[in-house]
């Protein structure tokens, strides 16, 4: 099976195995995502420079940003709700 015979999901799983990058939690998860973004070509970005592969990836893929925002809304985390409500209340006071 050649690389072109594999799906992107399969290639990512293979990359995770080869790089021992299965951990998604905390700082290690962020570093693993950074390494994956570098591996797919965002190491030196035309968008925001080097050493910011995740940012370069997001700048080039608005659907990823949308997916993150959708995920945030689906989690329904109370602290986030309180922070946004507080910000909204503050904005309304200034009007």
N, C-alpha and C positions, 0 to 999 in steps of 0.2 A: 504494500500500500504506500503510495507516494503522498507527499504533503498535500497535493491537490485533490487526492482522493478522500482526505479527512475533512470533516466539518471544522469550522472555526472553534466550536465548543470542544471538539476532540483535541485540537491543537493547543488550546489554552490549558486543558487538563494535562496534556503531556508536558507542557511548559511548567505547570505547577509541580508536577512530579519531579521533573529534571532539576528544578530550582528549589525544591522543598518549600514551596510557597503556598501551602494550603491554608495557613493561618490568616484569618480575615479580621480578627479582633485587635483593637488597640493600635499602638504605634507600629507593631509588626505587620498588621493588616494593611496599614497605610503604606509602609515601606514595600510590601509585596505588590500592592497596586501600582506604586511608583515604578517598580522594576518591570511590571508587565507593560505599563505605558511606554517605558523605554524600549522594551523588546519589540513592540509593534511600530516603533518608528518615531516616537515623540520625545526622544532624548534631547535632541537639539531642535527646538521648535522655532518656527518662523513667527510664532505668535508672541511669546513672552520671554524667550531666551532659554538658556540651558539650565539644568538642575531643577526644572519645574515641569517634568513630564506630565504629571497629572493635570496641571493647569493648562498646558499646551493641548492635552487631549480634550479637556472640557471646552476650551475655546474653539476647537475644531468640530465638536460633536454636541450640538445643542440638545439632541435627543437624550444624551446622557444626563445633562442638567435637568431636563424635564423629568426623567425617570427618578432622579434623586429627590426632586421637589415632590413628585407624586408619592414616593415612598415615605417622605417626611410626613405628609398629610395623612397617610394611612396608618402610621404608627400611633398617632393620637397621644403623644407624650405630654403629660400635664405641665411639666416645666417649660416646654416650648410654647404651649398654649398661653401660659401665664406671661412669659416674656413678650410674646406678640401682642397680647391683650394690653399689657402695660405700655408698650410702645404706641399702640393705637390710641389708648387713653391719653397719653402724653401729646400725641399729634393733635387730638381733638381739643385739648386744653389750649394749644397755641393758636387755634383758629379763631 
